[in-house]
Amino acid sequence: MRIRMPNDSKTYRMVPAWFFQGKEQLMLKGSDEPIDNPRNFDGLYPYLVINAVDGSIIDPSLGY
């Protein structure tokens, strides 16, 4: 995964990573219809990124 380096918005590092993604759906108990969710879109949402070398958690929006 390409991760931005801290304090430098133009420099990136390639890091081997486990990338977990999925979809989410809000449901009320006892209802069969999902509730409209502002984050609900057709693609997958990234839930967790783990550095495959040292096991640290990576937040791609903040950098490495």
mmCIF file of the C-alpha atoms, coordinates in Angstrom:
data_MODEL
# 
_entry.id   MODEL 
# 
loop_
_atom_site.group_PDB 
_atom_site.id 
_atom_site.type_symbol 
_atom_site.label_atom_id 
_atom_site.label_alt_id 
_atom_site.label_comp_id 
_atom_site.label_asym_id 
_atom_site.label_entity_id 
_atom_site.label_seq_id 
_atom_site.pdbx_PDB_ins_code 
_atom_site.Cartn_x 
_atom_site.Cartn_y 
_atom_site.Cartn_z 
_atom_site.occupancy 
_atom_site.B_iso_or_equiv 
_atom_site.pdbx_formal_charge 
_atom_site.auth_seq_id 
_atom_site.auth_comp_id 
_atom_site.auth_asym_id 
_atom_site.auth_atom_id 
_atom_site.pdbx_PDB_model_num 
ATOM 1  C CA . MET A 1 1  ? 0.000   0.000  0.000  1.00 0.00 ? 1  MET A CA 1 
ATOM 2  C CA . ARG A 1 2  ? 1.207   3.506  -0.801 1.00 0.00 ? 2  ARG A CA 1 
ATOM 3  C CA . ILE A 1 3  ? 1.385   5.479  2.466  1.00 0.00 ? 3  ILE A CA 1 
ATOM 4  C CA . ARG A 1 4  ? 2.085   9.198  2.740  1.00 0.00 ? 4  ARG A CA 1 
ATOM 5  C CA . MET A 1 5  ? 5.081   10.079 4.908  1.00 0.00 ? 5  MET A CA 1 
ATOM 6  C CA . PRO A 1 6  ? 4.391   12.320 7.902  1.00 0.00 ? 6  PRO A CA 1 
ATOM 7  C CA . ASN A 1 7  ? 5.210   16.014 7.517  1.00 0.00 ? 7  ASN A CA 1 
ATOM 8  C CA . ASP A 1 8  ? 5.711   15.660 3.757  1.00 0.00 ? 8  ASP A CA 1 
ATOM 9  C CA . SER A 1 9  ? 2.621   15.554 1.556  1.00 0.00 ? 9  SER A CA 1 
ATOM 10 C CA . LYS A 1 10 ? 4.670   14.795 -1.576 1.00 0.00 ? 10 LYS A CA 1 
ATOM 11 C CA . THR A 1 11 ? 6.627   11.744 -0.336 1.00 0.00 ? 11 THR A CA 1 
ATOM 12 C CA . TYR A 1 12 ? 5.167   8.227  -0.147 1.00 0.00 ? 12 TYR A CA 1 
ATOM 13 C CA . ARG A 1 13 ? 6.445   4.829  0.940  1.00 0.00 ? 13 ARG A CA 1 
ATOM 14 C CA . MET A 1 14 ? 5.300   1.439  -0.312 1.00 0.00 ? 14 MET A CA 1 
ATOM 15 C CA . VAL A 1 15 ? 4.427   -0.778 2.660  1.00 0.00 ? 15 VAL A CA 1 
ATOM 16 C CA . PRO A 1 16 ? 3.192   -4.391 2.524  1.00 0.00 ? 16 PRO A CA 1 
ATOM 17 C CA . ALA A 1 17 ? -0.169  -4.352 4.271  1.00 0.00 ? 17 ALA A CA 1 
ATOM 18 C CA . TRP A 1 18 ? -3.299  -6.321 5.047  1.00 0.00 ? 18 TRP A CA 1 
ATOM 19 C CA . PHE A 1 19 ? -6.291  -4.308 3.858  1.00 0.00 ? 19 PHE A CA 1 
ATOM 20 C CA . PHE A 1 20 ? -9.723  -5.214 5.270  1.00 0.00 ? 20 PHE A CA 1 
ATOM 21 C CA . GLN A 1 21 ? -12.763 -3.713 3.600  1.00 0.00 ? 21 GLN A CA 1 
ATOM 22 C CA . GLY A 1 22 ? -16.485 -4.254 3.629  1.00 0.00 ? 22 GLY A CA 1 
ATOM 23 C CA . LYS A 1 23 ? -19.935 -2.747 3.435  1.00 0.00 ? 23 LYS A CA 1 
ATOM 24 C CA . GLU A 1 24 ? -22.125 -1.480 6.224  1.00 0.00 ? 24 GLU A CA 1 
ATOM 25 C CA . GLN A 1 25 ? -25.857 -1.267 6.546  1.00 0.00 ? 25 GLN A CA 1 
ATOM 26 C CA . LEU A 1 26 ? -27.924 0.305  9.322  1.00 0.00 ? 26 LEU A CA 1 
ATOM 27 C CA . MET A 1 27 ? -30.964 -1.709 10.387 1.00 0.00 ? 27 MET A CA 1 
ATOM 28 C CA . LEU A 1 28 ? -33.535 -1.098 13.132 1.00 0.00 ? 28 LEU A CA 1 
ATOM 29 C CA . LYS A 1 29 ? -34.316 -4.074 15.314 1.00 0.00 ? 29 LYS A CA 1 
ATOM 30 C CA . GLY A 1 30 ? -37.442 -5.783 13.983 1.00 0.00 ? 30 GLY A CA 1 
ATOM 31 C CA . SER A 1 31 ? -37.279 -4.027 10.581 1.00 0.00 ? 31 SER A CA 1 
ATOM 32 C CA . ASP A 1 32 ? -36.396 -5.600 7.248  1.00 0.00 ? 32 ASP A CA 1 
ATOM 33 C CA . GLU A 1 33 ? -35.584 -2.300 5.495  1.00 0.00 ? 33 GLU A CA 1 
ATOM 34 C CA . PRO A 1 34 ? -32.175 -0.588 5.864  1.00 0.00 ? 34 PRO A CA 1 
ATOM 35 C CA . ILE A 1 35 ? -31.948 3.020  7.042  1.00 0.00 ? 35 ILE A CA 1 
ATOM 36 C CA . ASP A 1 36 ? -30.395 5.609  4.711  1.00 0.00 ? 36 ASP A CA 1 
ATOM 37 C CA . ASN A 1 37 ? -26.750 6.019  5.638  1.00 0.00 ? 37 ASN A CA 1 
ATOM 38 C CA . PRO A 1 38 ? -24.590 8.923  4.402  1.00 0.00 ? 38 PRO A CA 1 
ATOM 39 C CA . ARG A 1 39 ? -21.632 6.527  4.028  1.00 0.00 ? 39 ARG A CA 1 
ATOM 40 C CA . ASN A 1 40 ? -23.733 3.990  2.119  1.00 0.00 ? 40 ASN A CA 1 
ATOM 41 C CA . PHE A 1 41 ? -22.405 3.683  -1.427 1.00 0.00 ? 41 PHE A CA 1 
ATOM 42 C CA . ASP A 1 42 ? -21.977 0.902  -3.980 1.00 0.00 ? 42 ASP A CA 1 
ATOM 43 C CA . GLY A 1 43 ? -18.264 0.314  -3.312 1.00 0.00 ? 43 GLY A CA 1 
ATOM 44 C CA . LEU A 1 44 ? -16.449 -1.179 -0.366 1.00 0.00 ? 44 LEU A CA 1 
ATOM 45 C CA . TYR A 1 45 ? -15.354 0.833  2.671  1.00 0.00 ? 45 TYR A CA 1 
ATOM 46 C CA . PRO A 1 46 ? -11.848 0.358  4.187  1.00 0.00 ? 46 PRO A CA 1 
ATOM 47 C CA . TYR A 1 47 ? -12.214 -0.714 7.826  1.00 0.00 ? 47 TYR A CA 1 
ATOM 48 C CA . LEU A 1 48 ? -8.684  -1.653 8.820  1.00 0.00 ? 48 LEU A CA 1 
ATOM 49 C CA . VAL A 1 49 ? -5.171  -1.497 7.363  1.00 0.00 ? 49 VAL A CA 1 
ATOM 50 C CA . ILE A 1 50 ? -2.415  -3.445 9.144  1.00 0.00 ? 50 ILE A CA 1 
ATOM 51 C CA . ASN A 1 51 ? 1.297   -3.202 8.369  1.00 0.00 ? 51 ASN A CA 1 
ATOM 52 C CA . ALA A 1 52 ? 2.287   -6.733 7.271  1.00 0.00 ? 52 ALA A CA 1 
ATOM 53 C CA . VAL A 1 53 ? 5.876   -6.259 8.528  1.00 0.00 ? 53 VAL A CA 1 
ATOM 54 C CA . ASP A 1 54 ? 5.432   -5.097 12.131 1.00 0.00 ? 54 ASP A CA 1 
ATOM 55 C CA . GLY A 1 55 ? 1.661   -5.442 12.767 1.00 0.00 ? 55 GLY A CA 1 
ATOM 56 C CA . SER A 1 56 ? 1.066   -1.741 13.425 1.00 0.00 ? 56 SER A CA 1 
ATOM 57 C CA . ILE A 1 57 ? -2.227  -0.131 12.459 1.00 0.00 ? 57 ILE A CA 1 
ATOM 58 C CA . ILE A 1 58 ? -2.008  2.244  9.493  1.00 0.00 ? 58 ILE A CA 1 
ATOM 59 C CA . ASP A 1 59 ? -4.352  5.180  8.977  1.00 0.00 ? 59 ASP A CA 1 
ATOM 60 C CA . PRO A 1 60 ? -3.872  5.997  5.274  1.00 0.00 ? 60 PRO A CA 1 
ATOM 61 C CA . SER A 1 61 ? -5.485  9.413  5.652  1.00 0.00 ? 61 SER A CA 1 
ATOM 62 C CA . LEU A 1 62 ? -2.917  10.493 8.271  1.00 0.00 ? 62 LEU A CA 1 
ATOM 63 C CA . GLY A 1 63 ? 0.192   8.918  6.805  1.00 0.00 ? 63 GLY A CA 1 
ATOM 64 C CA . TYR A 1 64 ? 2.689   6.372  8.079  1.00 0.00 ? 64 TYR A CA 1 
# 
